[in-house]
Amino acid sequence: MAAEKAILEFLKEGDEIPDSQLFAASVGIDHTELENVIKSLRGFEIIETQDIKKESFVLTDEGKLYAVEGSPEVQFFLAVPPEGITRDDLKKKLGDNIFNIGLSWAMKNKWVEIKKQLVSRKVENVEDKVKDLLKKIEDGEVVDKKEDIDALKKRKLITLQMWKAYSLRKGTKYAPERKKAATDLTREHLQRGDWKDLEFKEYNLSAQGQPIQVGYLQPLLEVREEIQNIFLQMGFEEMPTNNFVESSFWNFDALFQPQQHPARDSHDTFFLKVPAATRQLPEDYVERVKRVHESGGYGSKGYGYDWKREEADKNLLRTHTTAVSTRMLYMLAQQKSFRPKKYFSIDRVFRNEAVDRTHLAEFHQIEGLICDHGLTLADLLGVLEDFFTRLGMSKLRFKPAYNPYTEPSMEVFSYHEGLKKWVEVGNSGMFRPEMLLPMGLPEDVNVIAWGLSLERPTMILYGIDNIRDLFGPKVDFNLIKNNPICRLGLL
């Protein structure tokens, strides 16, 4: 290698290379190439080095332009004729950029004045100090005054550049020519007998191998898998949730949620423009749902309003996975003989909410439901105790709540040891007869259900206080890479 040969031959005649940058320039070698050779020779103790750090100012692209054409303020001044010129004509002459910058500095230096849109000179001649300073720096000369440097830095005409160099001297194992160390003792070496004269490369037995490239699970996916396993251990069957677009009928009407409910407002729900409406609904079931909304039935008075089919047909991005539950319960009711079922789902839902530290317009909902004969509120409480205890939330409280499609309804609270307070972790209830009986389910069949978000327990588990750090385009990959494997039961 030319760089290595140049260094070793120079050191053979002299004791030191004081500056590798200057040496590289003198022998016509790029300093980056020389630096790689220096590191290699230093590793084999052929040379010793000492770092040299230099810093100097260099011109920015704008600074290089002004060093040739002159500063904007001088260009501005020279463009003003002795008799004066209007602002508009001067702007056309110079262009917007030079005009705006030059006007500001020329006015500040009191070189020109403006009266009634006429720009005129106040002095006869000016000195382009900025151009002179830039040329001086470009030529490698030293600018003594700190205020001159500060002014150029403030205008972003120069920038500080760091240079790294080395001073070199002979090392303990210096030789005018480096012998290539053998890495292996071969059969040929033994046959020729030259192995006695070989210099073998030392092995670094403590060196680490290349890191193994593996995939990493996103924290949400880790917690999702753990919760999915809990449901499966409890004997639940997962519902198909691959239908992000849903009709208002399955999302609202089938849940006995009135059409004038605030949740149906565009401020709360994303409605689709194309396709704007669904084309397929079970007509006999739709008629029963309409009747129970308008005039009641099954022991209910209904809501007493004119139910509109066009509202039910509107397509939207589902606001909850309960829309999937209504479909599954309806399909269950169409079976010849009823069979009890346990269903669960974990998937995305969409709500038109303002984004902040704890809310996103897109998030994940966990839902579980049990459909069986003679279920009561006591069954719901027992299942909730079992489910949340498996999540690591053994201290629970329940608070009465209202949902259009469940009665009774309860909010679920758990005591958070880290926050030292009770936090809401879910919602629950028993589906109303007005929702279940129009589907065709037997009268003695009840459904208990509960739901919670996936993001909240994940944020608690991983100590994340901003939901945008967990889900969305701003997630830091290091969060995914460095977090430990999730184990529920430690919330």
C-alpha positions in Angstrom: 0.0 0.0 0.0 1.3 3.4 -1.0 0.1 5.1 2.2 1.8 2.5 4.5 5.0 2.6 2.5 5.1 6.4 2.7 4.7 6.4 6.5 7.3 3.7 7.2 9.9 5.1 4.8 9.5 8.6 6.3 9.9 7.3 9.8 12.9 5.3 8.8 14.7 8.6 8.0 13.1 10.8 10.7 11.8 10.4 14.2 8.3 11.9 13.9 5.5 12.9 11.5 4.1 16.0 13.4 0.8 16.4 11.5 -0.8 13.6 9.4 -3.0 16.1 7.6 0.0 18.0 6.3 1.8 14.8 5.5 -1.1 13.4 3.5 -1.2 16.6 1.5 2.6 16.5 0.9 2.5 12.9 -0.5 -0.8 13.4 -2.4 -2.8 10.8 -0.4 -6.3 11.4 0.9 -6.2 11.7 4.7 -9.1 9.2 5.2 -7.1 6.5 3.4 -4.0 7.5 5.5 -6.1 7.4 8.7 -7.1 3.8 8.1 -3.4 2.8 7.6 -2.4 4.7 10.7 -5.0 2.7 12.8 -3.8 -0.6 11.4 -0.1 0.2 12.1 -0.9 1.4 15.6 -2.8 -1.8 16.3 0.3 -3.8 15.6 2.5 -1.4 17.6 4.5 -0.5 14.6 3.9 3.1 15.2 2.7 5.2 18.2 0.2 8.1 17.7 -1.1 11.1 19.4 -4.4 12.7 18.5 -4.4 16.3 17.2 -7.7 18.1 17.1 -8.0 21.3 15.0 -10.9 23.6 14.3 -11.3 26.2 11.7 -14.0 28.3 10.1 -15.2 27.5 6.6 -17.7 29.3 4.3 -21.2 28.1 3.9 -22.7 28.0 0.4 -24.2 31.4 1.0 -20.8 32.7 2.3 -19.1 31.4 -0.8 -21.6 33.2 -3.0 -21.0 36.5 -1.2 -17.2 36.1 -1.3 -17.5 36.2 -5.1 -20.4 38.6 -5.8 -20.2 40.8 -2.7 -22.4 41.1 0.3 -26.1 41.8 -0.2 -25.9 45.2 1.4 -23.1 46.3 -0.9 -24.9 44.9 -3.9 -28.0 46.8 -2.8 -26.0 50.0 -2.3 -24.3 49.8 -5.7 -27.7 49.1 -7.4 -29.0 52.5 -6.2 -28.1 55.2 -8.7 -27.2 58.7 -7.5 -30.6 60.1 -8.5 -32.4 57.3 -6.5 -34.7 54.4 -7.6 -38.1 53.2 -6.5 -38.4 50.1 -4.3 -40.3 48.1 -6.9 -37.7 48.8 -9.6 -34.9 48.0 -7.2 -36.5 44.7 -6.3 -36.9 43.8 -9.9 -33.2 44.6 -10.5 -31.8 42.6 -7.5 -34.4 39.9 -6.9 -36.3 39.3 -3.7 -33.6 37.6 -1.7 -30.8 40.1 -2.2 -33.2 43.0 -2.0 -34.7 41.9 1.3 -31.3 41.1 3.0 -29.5 44.1 1.4 -32.2 46.6 2.4 -32.1 45.4 6.0 -28.3 45.7 6.4 -28.0 48.9 4.2 -30.6 50.6 6.4 -28.9 49.4 9.6 -25.6 50.7 8.3 -27.3 54.1 7.4 -26.1 53.8 3.8 -29.5 54.5 2.3 -32.8 56.1 3.1 -36.4 55.6 1.8 -38.8 58.5 1.3 -42.1 58.0 -0.5 -41.0 54.6 -1.9 -37.9 56.3 -3.4 -34.5 54.7 -2.3 -31.6 57.1 -2.3 -28.0 57.0 -1.1 -26.9 58.7 2.2 -23.1 58.2 1.6 -21.0 58.3 -1.5 -18.9 55.1 -1.1 -19.0 52.0 1.1 -16.5 49.3 2.0 -17.5 45.6 1.6 -16.1 44.4 4.9 -18.2 41.2 4.8 -16.7 40.2 1.5 -13.2 41.0 2.6 -13.6 38.9 5.8 -15.0 36.0 3.8 -12.1 36.0 1.3 -9.7 36.1 4.2 -11.3 33.0 5.8 -11.5 31.3 2.5 -7.7 31.8 2.0 -7.0 30.3 5.4 -6.0 33.6 7.1 -6.8 34.3 10.7 -9.5 36.8 11.6 -8.4 38.4 14.9 -11.6 40.2 16.0 -14.1 38.0 17.8 -17.0 40.3 17.0 -16.3 39.9 13.2 -16.4 36.1 13.6 -19.6 36.3 15.7 -21.3 38.6 13.1 -20.5 36.1 10.3 -21.7 33.2 12.3 -24.9 35.0 13.2 -25.6 35.5 9.5 -24.8 31.8 8.9 -22.0 32.7 6.4 -19.4 30.6 8.1 -19.5 27.5 10.2 -17.0 25.8 12.5 -15.4 22.7 11.1 -13.5 20.2 13.2 -10.4 18.5 11.8 -8.7 15.5 13.3 -5.0 14.6 12.7 -2.3 12.5 14.3 1.3 12.9 15.2 3.3 9.7 14.4 6.4 8.2 15.8 8.1 4.7 15.7 6.5 2.1 17.9 8.0 -0.8 19.9 7.6 -3.2 16.9 8.6 -0.7 14.2 10.1 -2.2 11.0 10.8 -0.4 7.6 8.5 -3.0 6.0 5.6 -4.8 7.6 5.6 -8.5 7.3 2.2 -10.0 6.7 1.3 -12.2 9.7 0.1 -15.7 9.0 -3.3 -16.5 10.4 -3.1 -20.3 10.1 -0.4 -23.0 10.3 -0.9 -25.1 7.2 0.3 -28.4 6.0 2.5 -26.7 3.4 4.3 -24.7 6.1 5.1 -27.9 7.9 6.3 -29.6 4.7 8.5 -26.7 3.7 9.8 -26.1 7.3 9.3 -22.3 7.0 6.9 -22.2 9.9 9.8 -21.5 12.1 10.4 -18.1 10.5 6.7 -17.1 10.2 5.2 -14.4 12.4 1.7 -15.5 13.4 -1.2 -13.1 14.0 -2.3 -13.0 17.6 -5.8 -14.2 18.3 -8.1 -12.1 20.4 -10.0 -14.8 22.3 -12.1 -12.2 24.1 -13.5 -10.6 20.9 -17.2 -10.9 20.5 -18.8 -12.3 17.4 -21.2 -10.4 15.2 -24.5 -9.7 17.0 -27.3 -12.0 16.0 -30.0 -10.2 14.0 -33.4 -11.2 15.4 -36.9 -9.8 15.2 -38.5 -7.9 18.0 -42.1 -7.9 19.1 -43.8 -4.5 19.6 -45.0 -4.1 23.2 -48.7 -4.0 22.1 -48.3 -7.3 20.3 -46.6 -8.9 23.4 -49.4 -7.8 25.7 -52.0 -8.8 23.1 -50.5 -12.3 22.9 -50.5 -12.7 26.7 -54.2 -11.6 26.9 -55.1 -13.8 24.0 -53.5 -16.7 26.0 -55.6 -15.8 29.1 -58.8 -16.0 27.1 -57.8 -19.3 25.5 -56.9 -20.7 29.0 -60.4 -19.7 30.1 -62.0 -21.6 27.3 -62.9 -18.7 25.0 -63.1 -18.8 21.2 -61.7 -15.9 19.2 -64.1 -14.0 16.9 -63.2 -12.9 13.4 -62.4 -9.2 13.5 -61.0 -8.5 10.0 -63.9 -6.2 9.1 -62.8 -2.7 9.9 -65.6 -1.2 7.8 -69.0 -1.8 9.4 -72.6 -0.7 8.8 -74.3 1.5 11.3 -76.9 -1.2 11.7 -74.4 -3.8 13.2 -72.4 -1.1 15.0 -75.3 0.8 16.6 -78.9 -0.3 15.7 -78.5 -4.0 16.5 -77.1 -2.9 19.9 -80.3 -1.0 20.7 -78.5 2.3 20.4 -80.9 5.0 19.3 -80.2 6.8 16.0 -80.1 10.2 17.7 -77.4 9.0 20.1 -74.4 11.4 20.2 -71.9 8.6 19.3 -73.4 8.7 15.8 -72.3 12.2 15.2 -69.5 12.8 12.7 -67.5 14.5 15.5 -67.3 11.1 17.2 -67.4 8.6 14.3 -65.6 8.2 10.9 -68.3 7.7 8.2 -67.3 6.5 4.7 -68.0 8.4 1.5 -67.4 5.5 -0.8 -69.1 3.1 -0.4 -71.4 5.3 1.7 -74.1 2.6 2.4 -74.3 -1.1 2.9 -76.3 -3.2 0.4 -76.9 -6.4 2.4 -78.8 -6.7 5.7 -81.0 -9.6 7.0 -84.4 -7.9 6.2 -86.5 -9.9 8.8 -84.1 -9.1 11.5 -83.9 -5.4 10.4 -87.7 -5.2 10.7 -87.6 -6.6 14.3 -84.9 -4.1 15.3 -86.8 -1.2 13.8 -89.9 -2.3 15.7 -88.1 -2.5 19.1 -86.5 0.9 18.5 -89.8 2.6 17.6 -92.4 0.9 19.9 -90.5 -1.5 22.1 -91.4 -5.1 22.8 -90.1 -7.9 25.0 -91.2 -5.9 28.1 -89.7 -2.6 26.7 -91.4 0.7 25.6 -88.6 1.3 23.0 -87.4 4.8 22.3 -90.6 6.2 20.6 -89.1 7.7 17.4 -89.2 7.2 13.6 -86.4 4.7 12.9 -84.8 5.5 9.5 -83.3 2.8 7.3 -80.9 5.2 5.6 -79.2 5.9 9.0 -78.8 2.2 9.6 -77.3 1.6 6.1 -74.5 4.2 6.6 -71.0 2.7 6.4 -68.4 3.6 9.0 -65.1 2.6 10.6 -66.2 0.5 13.5 -66.2 2.4 16.8 -66.0 -0.8 18.9 -65.5 -4.5 18.4 -69.0 -5.1 19.9 -70.2 -4.7 16.3 -68.5 -8.1 15.7 -70.3 -9.5 18.8 -73.7 -8.6 17.4 -72.9 -10.5 14.2 -71.7 -13.5 16.1 -74.7 -13.6 18.5 -77.1 -13.2 15.5 -75.4 -16.2 13.8 -75.6 -18.2 17.0 -79.4 -17.4 17.2 -79.9 -18.8 13.7 -78.6 -22.3 14.7 -81.3 -25.0 15.0 -80.4 -25.7 18.6 -78.7 -23.2 21.0 -75.3 -24.0 22.3 -73.6 -21.8 25.0 -70.6 -19.9 23.7 -67.6 -17.9 25.1 -66.2 -15.4 22.6 -63.4 -12.9 22.7 -61.7 -10.4 20.3 -58.7 -8.1 20.3 -58.5 -5.7 17.4 -58.5 -2.1 16.2 -61.4 0.4 16.5 -61.7 4.0 15.3 -63.2 7.1 16.9 -63.0 10.7 15.7 -61.2 12.0 18.9 -58.7 14.7 19.5 -55.3 13.2 19.8 -53.4 13.8 23.1 -51.2 11.9 25.5 -53.9 9.3 26.3 -56.2 9.3 23.2 -55.7 8.3 19.6 -58.2 8.2 16.8 -57.2 4.5 16.3 -56.7 2.1 19.1 -57.3 -1.5 20.2 -60.2 -2.9 22.1 -60.3 -6.1 24.1 -63.8 -7.7 24.4 -65.0 -10.9 26.0 -68.6 -12.3 26.2 -70.3 -15.4 27.5 -73.7 -16.5 26.2 -75.6 -19.1 28.2 -78.8 -20.0 30.0 -79.6 -18.2 33.3 -76.5 -16.0 33.6 -76.7 -13.4 36.3 -74.8 -10.4 37.6 -73.0 -12.7 40.0 -71.6 -14.7 37.1 -70.4 -11.4 35.5 -68.6 -10.4 38.8 -67.0 -13.8 39.1 -65.7 -13.9 35.5 -64.4 -10.3 35.9 -62.5 -11.3 39.1 -61.0 -14.3 37.4 -60.0 -12.4 34.2 -58.5 -9.3 35.8 -56.7 -11.4 38.4 -55.0 -13.2 35.6 -54.0 -9.8 34.2 -52.4 -9.0 37.6 -55.2 -6.8 38.8 -56.5 -8.4 42.0 -57.8 -5.3 43.7 -61.0 -4.5 41.9 -64.0 -2.1 42.4 -67.2 -1.9 40.4 -69.2 1.3 39.8 -72.7 1.4 38.2 -72.7 2.9 34.7 -75.0 3.4 31.7 -74.7 1.8 28.3 -77.5 1.7 25.7 -77.1 -2.0 25.2 -76.3 -3.4 28.7 -78.4 -3.3 31.9 -77.1 -3.5 34.5 -73.8 -1.9 33.5 -70.6 -1.5 35.5 -67.3 0.3 35.2 -64.3 -1.7 36.5 -61.6 0.0 38.5 -58.3 -1.5 39.7 -55.9 -0.1 42.3 -52.6 0.8 40.7 -49.7 0.3 43.1 -47.4 2.6 41.1 -49.8 5.5 40.8 -51.2 4.8 44.3 -54.8 5.3 43.1 -57.8 3.6 41.6 -57.8 3.7 37.8 -60.6 2.7 35.4 -59.6 -0.4 33.5 -62.8 -1.5 31.7 -66.5 -1.5 31.2 -69.0 -4.4 31.5 -72.6 -5.3 31.7 -75.4 -7.8 30.7 -76.8 -7.3 27.2 -80.4 -6.1 27.2 -83.4 -8.2 26.1 -84.2 -5.5 23.5 -80.9 -6.5 21.8 -80.9 -10.3 22.3 -84.5 -11.3 21.7 -84.9 -9.7 18.2 -82.0 -11.9 17.1 -84.0 -15.0 18.0 -82.1 -16.2 21.0 -84.1 -18.1 23.7 -85.7 -16.0 26.4 -83.8 -17.6 29.2 -80.4 -17.0 27.5 -78.4 -14.1 28.9 -75.1 -12.6 27.7 -72.5 -11.1 30.0 -69.7 -9.0 28.4 -66.8 -6.7 29.2 -64.3 -4.7 27.3 -61.1 -2.6 27.9 -58.4 -1.0 25.7 -55.2 -2.8 25.0 -53.1 0.4 25.2 -53.9 1.3 28.8 -52.6 -2.0 30.4 -49.6 -1.9 28.0 -48.7 1.7 29.0 -49.0 0.8 32.7 -46.9 -2.4 32.3 -44.1 -0.6 30.3 -44.2 2.7 32.2 -45.1 4.7 29.1 -47.0 7.9 29.8 -47.7 9.0 26.2 -49.7 6.7 24.0 -48.0 8.2 20.8 -44.7 6.6 22.1 -46.5 3.2 22.0 -48.6 3.2 18.9 -48.3 5.2 15.6 -45.5 6.7 13.4 -43.6 8.3 16.3 -42.7 5.0 18.1 -39.0 4.7 18.8 -37.6 1.4 17.5 -35.2 1.3 20.5 -38.3 1.0 22.8 -39.3 -2.2 20.9 -35.7 -3.5 20.8 -34.7 -2.9 24.4 -37.9 -3.7 26.4 -38.0 -7.0 28.3 -40.5 -9.7 27.4 -43.9 -9.0 28.8 -45.2 -11.1 31.6 -48.7 -10.2 32.9 -49.5 -10.6 36.6 -47.1 -7.8 37.4 -49.4 -4.8 36.7 
